[in-house]
Amino acid sequence: MPELKDKRGSAGARDPGRIGWVWAVYLLLLLAALPVWPLPGMIWGLPAWAVTTVAVAAVTSAFTVFVLLKVWDEAEEDLDESC
């Protein structure tokens, strides 16, 4: 089998750490979670910046689950060796 290049390791597994759009989404989520944006007011009795930060943290967790389940592609040989 020919060696697969870009985004795949030596065994053919796709590593999300080598995919640019995954890094870009994490960077955007990090910037959105920082409480430096001027968000005046209250939401459910809490400061708007706090609610926004918690919501972005939940979205970051959901995105991480998506990356682990859908983007990360392990090679079949690696899975057989671990059993």
mmCIF file of the N, C-alpha and C atoms, coordinates in Angstrom:
data_MODEL
# 
_entry.id   MODEL 
# 
loop_
_atom_site.group_PDB 
_atom_site.id 
_atom_site.type_symbol 
_atom_site.label_atom_id 
_atom_site.label_alt_id 
_atom_site.label_comp_id 
_atom_site.label_asym_id 
_atom_site.label_entity_id 
_atom_site.label_seq_id 
_atom_site.pdbx_PDB_ins_code 
_atom_site.Cartn_x 
_atom_site.Cartn_y 
_atom_site.Cartn_z 
_atom_site.occupancy 
_atom_site.B_iso_or_equiv 
_atom_site.pdbx_formal_charge 
_atom_site.auth_seq_id 
_atom_site.auth_comp_id 
_atom_site.auth_asym_id 
_atom_site.auth_atom_id 
_atom_site.pdbx_PDB_model_num 
ATOM 1   N N  . MET A 1 1  ? 0.849   -1.171 0.000  1.00 0.00 ? 1  MET A N  1 
ATOM 2   C CA . MET A 1 1  ? 0.000   0.000  0.000  1.00 0.00 ? 1  MET A CA 1 
ATOM 3   C C  . MET A 1 1  ? 0.896   1.235  0.000  1.00 0.00 ? 1  MET A C  1 
ATOM 4   N N  . PRO A 1 2  ? 0.651   2.182  -0.870 1.00 0.00 ? 2  PRO A N  1 
ATOM 5   C CA . PRO A 1 2  ? 1.504   3.371  -0.901 1.00 0.00 ? 2  PRO A CA 1 
ATOM 6   C C  . PRO A 1 2  ? 1.335   4.201  0.363  1.00 0.00 ? 2  PRO A C  1 
ATOM 7   N N  . GLU A 1 3  ? 2.402   4.862  0.716  1.00 0.00 ? 3  GLU A N  1 
ATOM 8   C CA . GLU A 1 3  ? 2.376   5.706  1.918  1.00 0.00 ? 3  GLU A CA 1 
ATOM 9   C C  . GLU A 1 3  ? 1.453   6.899  1.702  1.00 0.00 ? 3  GLU A C  1 
ATOM 10  N N  . LEU A 1 4  ? 0.537   7.111  2.626  1.00 0.00 ? 4  LEU A N  1 
ATOM 11  C CA . LEU A 1 4  ? -0.385  8.233  2.534  1.00 0.00 ? 4  LEU A CA 1 
ATOM 12  C C  . LEU A 1 4  ? 0.281   9.476  3.108  1.00 0.00 ? 4  LEU A C  1 
ATOM 13  N N  . LYS A 1 5  ? 0.166   10.564 2.397  1.00 0.00 ? 5  LYS A N  1 
ATOM 14  C CA . LYS A 1 5  ? 0.788   11.802 2.845  1.00 0.00 ? 5  LYS A CA 1 
ATOM 15  C C  . LYS A 1 5  ? -0.267  12.757 3.348  1.00 0.00 ? 5  LYS A C  1 
ATOM 16  N N  . ASP A 1 6  ? 0.139   13.853 3.870  1.00 0.00 ? 6  ASP A N  1 
ATOM 17  C CA . ASP A 1 6  ? -0.625  14.934 4.467  1.00 0.00 ? 6  ASP A CA 1 
ATOM 18  C C  . ASP A 1 6  ? -1.835  14.475 5.252  1.00 0.00 ? 6  ASP A C  1 
ATOM 19  N N  . LYS A 1 7  ? -1.825  14.805 6.496  1.00 0.00 ? 7  LYS A N  1 
ATOM 20  C CA . LYS A 1 7  ? -2.878  14.527 7.461  1.00 0.00 ? 7  LYS A CA 1 
ATOM 21  C C  . LYS A 1 7  ? -2.927  13.065 7.894  1.00 0.00 ? 7  LYS A C  1 
ATOM 22  N N  . ARG A 1 8  ? -2.028  12.233 7.414  1.00 0.00 ? 8  ARG A N  1 
ATOM 23  C CA . ARG A 1 8  ? -2.043  10.836 7.820  1.00 0.00 ? 8  ARG A CA 1 
ATOM 24  C C  . ARG A 1 8  ? -0.658  10.451 8.319  1.00 0.00 ? 8  ARG A C  1 
ATOM 25  N N  . GLY A 1 9  ? -0.640  9.612  9.323  1.00 0.00 ? 9  GLY A N  1 
ATOM 26  C CA . GLY A 1 9  ? 0.630   9.165  9.872  1.00 0.00 ? 9  GLY A CA 1 
ATOM 27  C C  . GLY A 1 9  ? 1.185   7.996  9.071  1.00 0.00 ? 9  GLY A C  1 
ATOM 28  N N  . SER A 1 10 ? 2.175   7.332  9.635  1.00 0.00 ? 10 SER A N  1 
ATOM 29  C CA . SER A 1 10 ? 2.820   6.243  8.915  1.00 0.00 ? 10 SER A CA 1 
ATOM 30  C C  . SER A 1 10 ? 1.902   5.047  8.746  1.00 0.00 ? 10 SER A C  1 
ATOM 31  N N  . ALA A 1 11 ? 0.952   4.845  9.648  1.00 0.00 ? 11 ALA A N  1 
ATOM 32  C CA . ALA A 1 11 ? 0.047   3.702  9.541  1.00 0.00 ? 11 ALA A CA 1 
ATOM 33  C C  . ALA A 1 11 ? -1.234  4.041  8.790  1.00 0.00 ? 11 ALA A C  1 
ATOM 34  N N  . GLY A 1 12 ? -1.373  5.269  8.310  1.00 0.00 ? 12 GLY A N  1 
ATOM 35  C CA . GLY A 1 12 ? -2.561  5.653  7.567  1.00 0.00 ? 12 GLY A CA 1 
ATOM 36  C C  . GLY A 1 12 ? -3.645  6.276  8.425  1.00 0.00 ? 12 GLY A C  1 
ATOM 37  N N  . ALA A 1 13 ? -3.377  6.494  9.702  1.00 0.00 ? 13 ALA A N  1 
ATOM 38  C CA . ALA A 1 13 ? -4.378  7.099  10.571 1.00 0.00 ? 13 ALA A CA 1 
ATOM 39  C C  . ALA A 1 13 ? -4.407  8.609  10.356 1.00 0.00 ? 13 ALA A C  1 
ATOM 40  N N  . ARG A 1 14 ? -5.590  9.199  10.363 1.00 0.00 ? 14 ARG A N  1 
ATOM 41  C CA . ARG A 1 14 ? -5.731  10.647 10.191 1.00 0.00 ? 14 ARG A CA 1 
ATOM 42  C C  . ARG A 1 14 ? -5.672  11.312 11.560 1.00 0.00 ? 14 ARG A C  1 
ATOM 43  N N  . ASP A 1 15 ? -4.756  12.234 11.718 1.00 0.00 ? 15 ASP A N  1 
ATOM 44  C CA . ASP A 1 15 ? -4.529  12.917 12.983 1.00 0.00 ? 15 ASP A CA 1 
ATOM 45  C C  . ASP A 1 15 ? -5.164  14.306 12.930 1.00 0.00 ? 15 ASP A C  1 
ATOM 46  N N  . PRO A 1 16 ? -6.161  14.595 13.801 1.00 0.00 ? 16 PRO A N  1 
ATOM 47  C CA . PRO A 1 16 ? -6.801  15.910 13.779 1.00 0.00 ? 16 PRO A CA 1 
ATOM 48  C C  . PRO A 1 16 ? -5.843  17.048 14.101 1.00 0.00 ? 16 PRO A C  1 
ATOM 49  N N  . GLY A 1 17 ? -4.742  16.767 14.776 1.00 0.00 ? 17 GLY A N  1 
ATOM 50  C CA . GLY A 1 17 ? -3.775  17.803 15.099 1.00 0.00 ? 17 GLY A CA 1 
ATOM 51  C C  . GLY A 1 17 ? -3.038  18.335 13.890 1.00 0.00 ? 17 GLY A C  1 
ATOM 52  N N  . ARG A 1 18 ? -3.141  17.654 12.770 1.00 0.00 ? 18 ARG A N  1 
ATOM 53  C CA . ARG A 1 18 ? -2.489  18.088 11.535 1.00 0.00 ? 18 ARG A CA 1 
ATOM 54  C C  . ARG A 1 18 ? -3.471  18.696 10.546 1.00 0.00 ? 18 ARG A C  1 
ATOM 55  N N  . ILE A 1 19 ? -4.712  18.903 10.967 1.00 0.00 ? 19 ILE A N  1 
ATOM 56  C CA . ILE A 1 19 ? -5.737  19.464 10.087 1.00 0.00 ? 19 ILE A CA 1 
ATOM 57  C C  . ILE A 1 19 ? -5.950  20.924 10.467 1.00 0.00 ? 19 ILE A C  1 
ATOM 58  N N  . GLY A 1 20 ? -5.769  21.804 9.506  1.00 0.00 ? 20 GLY A N  1 
ATOM 59  C CA . GLY A 1 20 ? -5.789  23.236 9.772  1.00 0.00 ? 20 GLY A CA 1 
ATOM 60  C C  . GLY A 1 20 ? -7.118  23.769 10.256 1.00 0.00 ? 20 GLY A C  1 
ATOM 61  N N  . TRP A 1 21 ? -8.228  23.300 9.700  1.00 0.00 ? 21 TRP A N  1 
ATOM 62  C CA . TRP A 1 21 ? -9.512  23.863 10.091 1.00 0.00 ? 21 TRP A CA 1 
ATOM 63  C C  . TRP A 1 21 ? -9.874  23.505 11.528 1.00 0.00 ? 21 TRP A C  1 
ATOM 64  N N  . VAL A 1 22 ? -9.374  22.382 12.027 1.00 0.00 ? 22 VAL A N  1 
ATOM 65  C CA . VAL A 1 22 ? -9.628  22.023 13.428 1.00 0.00 ? 22 VAL A CA 1 
ATOM 66  C C  . VAL A 1 22 ? -8.955  23.057 14.341 1.00 0.00 ? 22 VAL A C  1 
ATOM 67  N N  . TRP A 1 23 ? -7.710  23.415 14.020 1.00 0.00 ? 23 TRP A N  1 
ATOM 68  C CA . TRP A 1 23 ? -7.000  24.433 14.802 1.00 0.00 ? 23 TRP A CA 1 
ATOM 69  C C  . TRP A 1 23 ? -7.698  25.770 14.706 1.00 0.00 ? 23 TRP A C  1 
ATOM 70  N N  . ALA A 1 24 ? -8.187  26.112 13.516 1.00 0.00 ? 24 ALA A N  1 
ATOM 71  C CA . ALA A 1 24 ? -8.858  27.399 13.329 1.00 0.00 ? 24 ALA A CA 1 
ATOM 72  C C  . ALA A 1 24 ? -10.128 27.482 14.172 1.00 0.00 ? 24 ALA A C  1 
ATOM 73  N N  . VAL A 1 25 ? -10.900 26.400 14.223 1.00 0.00 ? 25 VAL A N  1 
ATOM 74  C CA . VAL A 1 25 ? -12.131 26.403 15.028 1.00 0.00 ? 25 VAL A CA 1 
ATOM 75  C C  . VAL A 1 25 ? -11.794 26.526 16.507 1.00 0.00 ? 25 VAL A C  1 
ATOM 76  N N  . TYR A 1 26 ? -10.771 25.801 16.960 1.00 0.00 ? 26 TYR A N  1 
ATOM 77  C CA . TYR A 1 26 ? -10.374 25.923 18.367 1.00 0.00 ? 26 TYR A CA 1 
ATOM 78  C C  . TYR A 1 26 ? -9.902  27.340 18.691 1.00 0.00 ? 26 TYR A C  1 
ATOM 79  N N  . LEU A 1 27 ? -9.197  27.972 17.770 1.00 0.00 ? 27 LEU A N  1 
ATOM 80  C CA . LEU A 1 27 ? -8.749  29.349 18.005 1.00 0.00 ? 27 LEU A CA 1 
ATOM 81  C C  . LEU A 1 27 ? -9.937  30.303 18.106 1.00 0.00 ? 27 LEU A C  1 
ATOM 82  N N  . LEU A 1 28 ? -10.921 30.154 17.215 1.00 0.00 ? 28 LEU A N  1 
ATOM 83  C CA . LEU A 1 28 ? -12.120 30.996 17.283 1.00 0.00 ? 28 LEU A CA 1 
ATOM 84  C C  . LEU A 1 28 ? -12.899 30.762 18.574 1.00 0.00 ? 28 LEU A C  1 
ATOM 85  N N  . LEU A 1 29 ? -13.006 29.507 18.991 1.00 0.00 ? 29 LEU A N  1 
ATOM 86  C CA . LEU A 1 29 ? -13.712 29.205 20.239 1.00 0.00 ? 29 LEU A CA 1 
ATOM 87  C C  . LEU A 1 29 ? -12.967 29.781 21.447 1.00 0.00 ? 29 LEU A C  1 
ATOM 88  N N  . LEU A 1 30 ? -11.644 29.731 21.414 1.00 0.00 ? 30 LEU A N  1 
ATOM 89  C CA . LEU A 1 30 ? -10.864 30.306 22.496 1.00 0.00 ? 30 LEU A CA 1 
ATOM 90  C C  . LEU A 1 30 ? -11.082 31.809 22.571 1.00 0.00 ? 30 LEU A C  1 
ATOM 91  N N  . LEU A 1 31 ? -11.041 32.477 21.423 1.00 0.00 ? 31 LEU A N  1 
ATOM 92  C CA . LEU A 1 31 ? -11.264 33.923 21.408 1.00 0.00 ? 31 LEU A CA 1 
ATOM 93  C C  . LEU A 1 31 ? -12.679 34.281 21.865 1.00 0.00 ? 31 LEU A C  1 
ATOM 94  N N  . ALA A 1 32 ? -13.652 33.458 21.521 1.00 0.00 ? 32 ALA A N  1 
ATOM 95  C CA . ALA A 1 32 ? -15.034 33.724 21.934 1.00 0.00 ? 32 ALA A CA 1 
ATOM 96  C C  . ALA A 1 32 ? -15.221 33.491 23.436 1.00 0.00 ? 32 ALA A C  1 
ATOM 97  N N  . ALA A 1 33 ? -14.446 32.582 24.014 1.00 0.00 ? 33 ALA A N  1 
ATOM 98  C CA . ALA A 1 33 ? -14.603 32.256 25.434 1.00 0.00 ? 33 ALA A CA 1 
ATOM 99  C C  . ALA A 1 33 ? -13.935 33.260 26.360 1.00 0.00 ? 33 ALA A C  1 
ATOM 100 N N  . LEU A 1 34 ? -12.979 34.023 25.848 1.00 0.00 ? 34 LEU A N  1 
ATOM 101 C CA . LEU A 1 34 ? -12.300 34.998 26.700 1.00 0.00 ? 34 LEU A CA 1 
ATOM 102 C C  . LEU A 1 34 ? -13.258 36.118 27.079 1.00 0.00 ? 34 LEU A C  1 
ATOM 103 N N  . PRO A 1 35 ? -13.344 36.431 28.356 1.00 0.00 ? 35 PRO A N  1 
ATOM 104 C CA . PRO A 1 35 ? -14.295 37.464 28.792 1.00 0.00 ? 35 PRO A CA 1 
ATOM 105 C C  . PRO A 1 35 ? -13.763 38.884 28.618 1.00 0.00 ? 35 PRO A C  1 
ATOM 106 N N  . VAL A 1 36 ? -13.200 39.180 27.449 1.00 0.00 ? 36 VAL A N  1 
ATOM 107 C CA . VAL A 1 36 ? -12.702 40.527 27.187 1.00 0.00 ? 36 VAL A CA 1 
ATOM 108 C C  . VAL A 1 36 ? -13.673 41.322 26.316 1.00 0.00 ? 36 VAL A C  1 
ATOM 109 N N  . TRP A 1 37 ? -14.670 40.660 25.773 1.00 0.00 ? 37 TRP A N  1 
ATOM 110 C CA . TRP A 1 37 ? -15.648 41.334 24.929 1.00 0.00 ? 37 TRP A CA 1 
ATOM 111 C C  . TRP A 1 37 ? -16.614 42.109 25.819 1.00 0.00 ? 37 TRP A C  1 
ATOM 112 N N  . PRO A 1 38 ? -16.918 43.335 25.470 1.00 0.00 ? 38 PRO A N  1 
ATOM 113 C CA . PRO A 1 38 ? -17.827 44.136 26.315 1.00 0.00 ? 38 PRO A CA 1 
ATOM 114 C C  . PRO A 1 38 ? -19.275 43.688 26.133 1.00 0.00 ? 38 PRO A C  1 
ATOM 115 N N  . LEU A 1 39 ? -19.716 42.822 27.004 1.00 0.00 ? 39 LEU A N  1 
ATOM 116 C CA . LEU A 1 39 ? -21.092 42.336 26.964 1.00 0.00 ? 39 LEU A CA 1 
ATOM 117 C C  . LEU A 1 39 ? -21.846 42.894 28.171 1.00 0.00 ? 39 LEU A C  1 
ATOM 118 N N  . PRO A 1 40 ? -22.519 44.001 28.000 1.00 0.00 ? 40 PRO A N  1 
ATOM 119 C CA . PRO A 1 40 ? -23.250 44.586 29.133 1.00 0.00 ? 40 PRO A CA 1 
ATOM 120 C C  . PRO A 1 40 ? -24.543 43.820 29.392 1.00 0.00 ? 40 PRO A C  1 
ATOM 121 N N  . GLY A 1 41 ? -25.027 43.954 30.588 1.00 0.00 ? 41 GLY A N  1 
ATOM 122 C CA . GLY A 1 41 ? -26.324 43.380 30.923 1.00 0.00 ? 41 GLY A CA 1 
ATOM 123 C C  . GLY A 1 41 ? -26.228 42.069 31.673 1.00 0.00 ? 41 GLY A C  1 
ATOM 124 N N  . MET A 1 42 ? -27.409 41.555 31.951 1.00 0.00 ? 42 MET A N  1 
ATOM 125 C CA . MET A 1 42 ? -27.526 40.312 32.712 1.00 0.00 ? 42 MET A CA 1 
ATOM 126 C C  . MET A 1 42 ? -28.372 39.323 31.917 1.00 0.00 ? 42 MET A C  1 
ATOM 127 N N  . ILE A 1 43 ? -28.043 38.042 32.050 1.00 0.00 ? 43 ILE A N  1 
ATOM 128 C CA . ILE A 1 43 ? -28.826 36.957 31.456 1.00 0.00 ? 43 ILE A CA 1 
ATOM 129 C C  . ILE A 1 43 ? -29.127 35.980 32.582 1.00 0.00 ? 43 ILE A C  1 
ATOM 130 N N  . TRP A 1 44 ? -30.391 35.766 32.866 1.00 0.00 ? 44 TRP A N  1 
ATOM 131 C CA . TRP A 1 44 ? -30.831 34.888 33.955 1.00 0.00 ? 44 TRP A CA 1 
ATOM 132 C C  . TRP A 1 44 ? -30.193 35.264 35.290 1.00 0.00 ? 44 TRP A C  1 
ATOM 133 N N  . GLY A 1 45 ? -30.004 36.538 35.504 1.00 0.00 ? 45 GLY A N  1 
ATOM 134 C CA . GLY A 1 45 ? -29.443 37.021 36.754 1.00 0.00 ? 45 GLY A CA 1 
ATOM 135 C C  . GLY A 1 45 ? -27.933 36.911 36.852 1.00 0.00 ? 45 GLY A C  1 
ATOM 136 N N  . LEU A 1 46 ? -27.271 36.521 35.779 1.00 0.00 ? 46 LEU A N  1 
ATOM 137 C CA . LEU A 1 46 ? -25.816 36.407 35.757 1.00 0.00 ? 46 LEU A CA 1 
ATOM 138 C C  . LEU A 1 46 ? -25.253 37.401 34.746 1.00 0.00 ? 46 LEU A C  1 
ATOM 139 N N  . PRO A 1 47 ? -24.020 37.819 34.931 1.00 0.00 ? 47 PRO A N  1 
ATOM 140 C CA . PRO A 1 47 ? -23.428 38.712 33.935 1.00 0.00 ? 47 PRO A CA 1 
ATOM 141 C C  . PRO A 1 47 ? -23.397 38.046 32.557 1.00 0.00 ? 47 PRO A C  1 
ATOM 142 N N  . ALA A 1 48 ? -23.643 38.832 31.514 1.00 0.00 ? 48 ALA A N  1 
ATOM 143 C CA . ALA A 1 48 ? -23.707 38.289 30.162 1.00 0.00 ? 48 ALA A CA 1 
ATOM 144 C C  . ALA A 1 48 ? -22.393 37.643 29.753 1.00 0.00 ? 48 ALA A C  1 
ATOM 145 N N  . TRP A 1 49 ? -21.265 38.212 30.189 1.00 0.00 ? 49 TRP A N  1 
ATOM 146 C CA . TRP A 1 49 ? -19.975 37.626 29.816 1.00 0.00 ? 49 TRP A CA 1 
ATOM 147 C C  . TRP A 1 49 ? -19.798 36.232 30.418 1.00 0.00 ? 49 TRP A C  1 
ATOM 148 N N  . ALA A 1 50 ? -20.319 36.022 31.632 1.00 0.00 ? 50 ALA A N  1 
ATOM 149 C CA . ALA A 1 50 ? -20.188 34.715 32.277 1.00 0.00 ? 50 ALA A CA 1 
ATOM 150 C C  . ALA A 1 50 ? -21.030 33.666 31.563 1.00 0.00 ? 50 ALA A C  1 
ATOM 151 N N  . VAL A 1 51 ? -22.249 34.032 31.186 1.00 0.00 ? 51 VAL A N  1 
ATOM 152 C CA . VAL A 1 51 ? -23.118 33.094 30.468 1.00 0.00 ? 51 VAL A CA 1 
ATOM 153 C C  . VAL A 1 51 ? -22.520 32.760 29.102 1.00 0.00 ? 51 VAL A C  1 
ATOM 154 N N  . THR A 1 52 ? -21.964 33.767 28.436 1.00 0.00 ? 52 THR A N  1 
ATOM 155 C CA . THR A 1 52 ? -21.341 33.544 27.134 1.00 0.00 ? 52 THR A CA 1 
ATOM 156 C C  . THR A 1 52 ? -20.138 32.612 27.256 1.00 0.00 ? 52 THR A C  1 
ATOM 157 N N  . THR A 1 53 ? -19.320 32.801 28.262 1.00 0.00 ? 53 THR A N  1 
ATOM 158 C CA . THR A 1 53 ? -18.146 31.965 28.454 1.00 0.00 ? 53 THR A CA 1 
ATOM 159 C C  . THR A 1 53 ? -18.537 30.516 28.724 1.00 0.00 ? 53 THR A C  1 
ATOM 160 N N  . VAL A 1 54 ? -19.539 30.304 29.552 1.00 0.00 ? 54 VAL A N  1 
ATOM 161 C CA . VAL A 1 54 ? -19.994 28.935 29.839 1.00 0.00 ? 54 VAL A CA 1 
ATOM 162 C C  . VAL A 1 54 ? -20.599 28.296 28.587 1.00 0.00 ? 54 VAL A C  1 
ATOM 163 N N  . ALA A 1 55 ? -21.353 29.061 27.809 1.00 0.00 ? 55 ALA A N  1 
ATOM 164 C CA . ALA A 1 55 ? -21.942 28.527 26.580 1.00 0.00 ? 55 ALA A CA 1 
ATOM 165 C C  . ALA A 1 55 ? -20.861 28.153 25.568 1.00 0.00 ? 55 ALA A C  1 
ATOM 166 N N  . VAL A 1 56 ? -19.842 28.992 25.429 1.00 0.00 ? 56 VAL A N  1 
ATOM 167 C CA . VAL A 1 56 ? -18.757 28.684 24.494 1.00 0.00 ? 56 VAL A CA 1 
ATOM 168 C C  . VAL A 1 56 ? -17.961 27.471 24.986 1.00 0.00 ? 56 VAL A C  1 
ATOM 169 N N  . ALA A 1 57 ? -17.808 27.316 26.281 1.00 0.00 ? 57 ALA A N  1 
ATOM 170 C CA . ALA A 1 57 ? -17.138 26.128 26.821 1.00 0.00 ? 57 ALA A CA 1 
ATOM 171 C C  . ALA A 1 57 ? -17.927 24.861 26.479 1.00 0.00 ? 57 ALA A C  1 
ATOM 172 N N  . ALA A 1 58 ? -19.249 24.925 26.538 1.00 0.00 ? 58 ALA A N  1 
ATOM 173 C CA . ALA A 1 58 ? -20.071 23.777 26.161 1.00 0.00 ? 58 ALA A CA 1 
ATOM 174 C C  . ALA A 1 58 ? -19.936 23.476 24.663 1.00 0.00 ? 58 ALA A C  1 
ATOM 175 N N  . VAL A 1 59 ? -19.892 24.519 23.841 1.00 0.00 ? 59 VAL A N  1 
ATOM 176 C CA . VAL A 1 59 ? -19.704 24.319 22.396 1.00 0.00 ? 59 VAL A CA 1 
ATOM 177 C C  . VAL A 1 59 ? -18.323 23.729 22.112 1.00 0.00 ? 59 VAL A C  1 
ATOM 178 N N  . THR A 1 60 ? -17.315 24.164 22.852 1.00 0.00 ? 60 THR A N  1 
ATOM 179 C CA . THR A 1 60 ? -15.965 23.614 22.687 1.00 0.00 ? 60 THR A CA 1 
ATOM 180 C C  . THR A 1 60 ? -15.944 22.129 23.038 1.00 0.00 ? 60 THR A C  1 
ATOM 181 N N  . SER A 1 61 ? -16.634 21.751 24.086 1.00 0.00 ? 61 SER A N  1 
ATOM 182 C CA . SER A 1 61 ? -16.713 20.335 24.454 1.00 0.00 ? 61 SER A CA 1 
ATOM 183 C C  . SER A 1 61 ? -17.415 19.528 23.369 1.00 0.00 ? 61 SER A C  1 
ATOM 184 N N  . ALA A 1 62 ? -18.498 20.054 22.840 1.00 0.00 ? 62 ALA A N  1 
ATOM 185 C CA . ALA A 1 62 ? -19.222 19.358 21.773 1.00 0.00 ? 62 ALA A CA 1 
ATOM 186 C C  . ALA A 1 62 ? -18.357 19.236 20.521 1.00 0.00 ? 62 ALA A C  1 
ATOM 187 N N  . PHE A 1 63 ? -17.605 20.280 20.193 1.00 0.00 ? 63 PHE A N  1 
ATOM 188 C CA . PHE A 1 63 ? -16.719 20.221 19.032 1.00 0.00 ? 63 PHE A CA 1 
ATOM 189 C C  . PHE A 1 63 ? -15.617 19.187 19.239 1.00 0.00 ? 63 PHE A C  1 
ATOM 190 N N  . THR A 1 64 ? -15.084 19.092 20.453 1.00 0.00 ? 64 THR A N  1 
ATOM 191 C CA . THR A 1 64 ? -14.064 18.093 20.745 1.00 0.00 ? 64 THR A CA 1 
ATOM 192 C C  . THR A 1 64 ? -14.613 16.685 20.563 1.00 0.00 ? 64 THR A C  1 
ATOM 193 N N  . VAL A 1 65 ? -15.834 16.448 21.001 1.00 0.00 ? 65 VAL A N  1 
ATOM 194 C CA . VAL A 1 65 ? -16.465 15.142 20.803 1.00 0.00 ? 65 VAL A CA 1 
ATOM 195 C C  . VAL A 1 65 ? -16.635 14.859 19.309 1.00 0.00 ? 65 VAL A C  1 
ATOM 196 N N  . PHE A 1 66 ? -17.057 15.872 18.550 1.00 0.00 ? 66 PHE A N  1 
ATOM 197 C CA . PHE A 1 66 ? -17.199 15.711 17.104 1.00 0.00 ? 66 PHE A CA 1 
ATOM 198 C C  . PHE A 1 66 ? -15.864 15.329 16.466 1.00 0.00 ? 66 PHE A C  1 
ATOM 199 N N  . VAL A 1 67 ? -14.795 16.027 16.855 1.00 0.00 ? 67 VAL A N  1 
ATOM 200 C CA . VAL A 1 67 ? -13.478 15.739 16.278 1.00 0.00 ? 67 VAL A CA 1 
ATOM 201 C C  . VAL A 1 67 ? -13.049 14.320 16.623 1.00 0.00 ? 67 VAL A C  1 
ATOM 202 N N  . LEU A 1 68 ? -13.254 13.916 17.860 1.00 0.00 ? 68 LEU A N  1 
ATOM 203 C CA . LEU A 1 68 ? -12.832 12.581 18.262 1.00 0.00 ? 68 LEU A CA 1 
ATOM 204 C C  . LEU A 1 68 ? -13.631 11.480 17.564 1.00 0.00 ? 68 LEU A C  1 
ATOM 205 N N  . LEU A 1 69 ? -14.924 11.702 17.355 1.00 0.00 ? 69 LEU A N  1 
ATOM 206 C CA . LEU A 1 69 ? -15.760 10.663 16.762 1.00 0.00 ? 69 LEU A CA 1 
ATOM 207 C C  . LEU A 1 69 ? -15.756 10.660 15.235 1.00 0.00 ? 69 LEU A C  1 
ATOM 208 N N  . LYS A 1 70 ? -15.674 11.828 14.614 1.00 0.00 ? 70 LYS A N  1 
ATOM 209 C CA . LYS A 1 70 ? -15.839 11.901 13.164 1.00 0.00 ? 70 LYS A CA 1 
ATOM 210 C C  . LYS A 1 70 ? -14.559 12.197 12.392 1.00 0.00 ? 70 LYS A C  1 
ATOM 211 N N  . VAL A 1 71 ? -13.663 12.993 12.962 1.00 0.00 ? 71 VAL A N  1 
ATOM 212 C CA . VAL A 1 71 ? -12.477 13.411 12.218 1.00 0.00 ? 71 VAL A CA 1 
ATOM 213 C C  . VAL A 1 71 ? -11.314 12.464 12.458 1.00 0.00 ? 71 VAL A C  1 
ATOM 214 N N  . TRP A 1 72 ? -11.114 12.042 13.684 1.00 0.00 ? 72 TRP A N  1 
ATOM 215 C CA . TRP A 1 72 ? -10.005 11.158 14.018 1.00 0.00 ? 72 TRP A CA 1 
ATOM 216 C C  . TRP A 1 72 ? -10.287 9.793  13.417 1.00 0.00 ? 72 TRP A C  1 
ATOM 217 N N  . ASP A 1 73 ? -9.416  9.367  12.513 1.00 0.00 ? 73 ASP A N  1 
ATOM 218 C CA . ASP A 1 73 ? -9.600  8.093  11.811 1.00 0.00 ? 73 ASP A CA 1 
ATOM 219 C C  . ASP A 1 73 ? -8.396  7.214  12.099 1.00 0.00 ? 73 ASP A C  1 
ATOM 220 N N  . GLU A 1 74 ? -8.585  6.218  12.938 1.00 0.00 ? 74 GLU A N  1 
ATOM 221 C CA . GLU A 1 74 ? -7.484  5.321  13.251 1.00 0.00 ? 74 GLU A CA 1 
ATOM 222 C C  . GLU A 1 74 ? -7.424  4.222  12.215 1.00 0.00 ? 74 GLU A C  1 
ATOM 223 N N  . ALA A 1 75 ? -6.228  3.769  11.941 1.00 0.00 ? 75 ALA A N  1 
ATOM 224 C CA . ALA A 1 75 ? -6.049  2.683  10.982 1.00 0.00 ? 75 ALA A CA 1 
ATOM 225 C C  . ALA A 1 75 ? -6.571  1.378  11.584 1.00 0.00 ? 75 ALA A C  1 
ATOM 226 N N  . GLU A 1 76 ? -7.044  0.507  10.727 1.00 0.00 ? 76 GLU A N  1 
ATOM 227 C CA . GLU A 1 76 ? -7.597  -0.775 11.187 1.00 0.00 ? 76 GLU A CA 1 
ATOM 228 C C  . GLU A 1 76 ? -6.551  -1.609 11.921 1.00 0.00 ? 76 GLU A C  1 
ATOM 229 N N  . GLU A 1 77 ? -5.290  -1.576 11.451 1.00 0.00 ? 77 GLU A N  1 
ATOM 230 C CA . GLU A 1 77 ? -4.251  -2.374 12.089 1.00 0.00 ? 77 GLU A CA 1 
ATOM 231 C C  . GLU A 1 77 ? -4.007  -1.929 13.527 1.00 0.00 ? 77 GLU A C  1 
ATOM 232 N N  . ASP A 1 78 ? -4.082  -0.604 13.767 1.00 0.00 ? 78 ASP A N  1 
ATOM 233 C CA . ASP A 1 78 ? -3.873  -0.084 15.115 1.00 0.00 ? 78 ASP A CA 1 
ATOM 234 C C  . ASP A 1 78 ? -4.956  -0.562 16.062 1.00 0.00 ? 78 ASP A C  1 
ATOM 235 N N  . LEU A 1 79 ? -6.186  -0.638 15.578 1.00 0.00 ? 79 LEU A N  1 
ATOM 236 C CA . LEU A 1 79 ? -7.283  -1.085 16.425 1.00 0.00 ? 79 LEU A CA 1 
ATOM 237 C C  . LEU A 1 79 ? -7.155  -2.569 16.756 1.00 0.00 ? 79 LEU A C  1 
ATOM 238 N N  . ASP A 1 80 ? -6.698  -3.377 15.820 1.00 0.00 ? 80 ASP A N  1 
ATOM 239 C CA . ASP A 1 80 ? -6.574  -4.807 16.063 1.00 0.00 ? 80 ASP A CA 1 
ATOM 240 C C  . ASP A 1 80 ? -5.454  -5.107 17.065 1.00 0.00 ? 80 ASP A C  1 
ATOM 241 N N  . GLU A 1 81 ? -4.377  -4.338 17.039 1.00 0.00 ? 81 GLU A N  1 
ATOM 242 C CA . GLU A 1 81 ? -3.270  -4.560 17.947 1.00 0.00 ? 81 GLU A CA 1 
ATOM 243 C C  . GLU A 1 81 ? -3.616  -4.208 19.379 1.00 0.00 ? 81 GLU A C  1 
ATOM 244 N N  . SER A 1 82 ? -4.544  -3.296 19.602 1.00 0.00 ? 82 SER A N  1 
ATOM 245 C CA . SER A 1 82 ? -4.848  -2.864 20.967 1.00 0.00 ? 82 SER A CA 1 
ATOM 246 C C  . SER A 1 82 ? -5.720  -3.863 21.712 1.00 0.00 ? 82 SER A C  1 
ATOM 247 N N  . CYS A 1 83 ? -6.338  -4.790 21.044 1.00 0.00 ? 83 CYS A N  1 
ATOM 248 C CA . CYS A 1 83 ? -7.213  -5.774 21.701 1.00 0.00 ? 83 CYS A CA 1 
ATOM 249 C C  . CYS A 1 83 ? -6.467  -6.946 22.250 1.00 0.00 ? 83 CYS A C  1 
# 
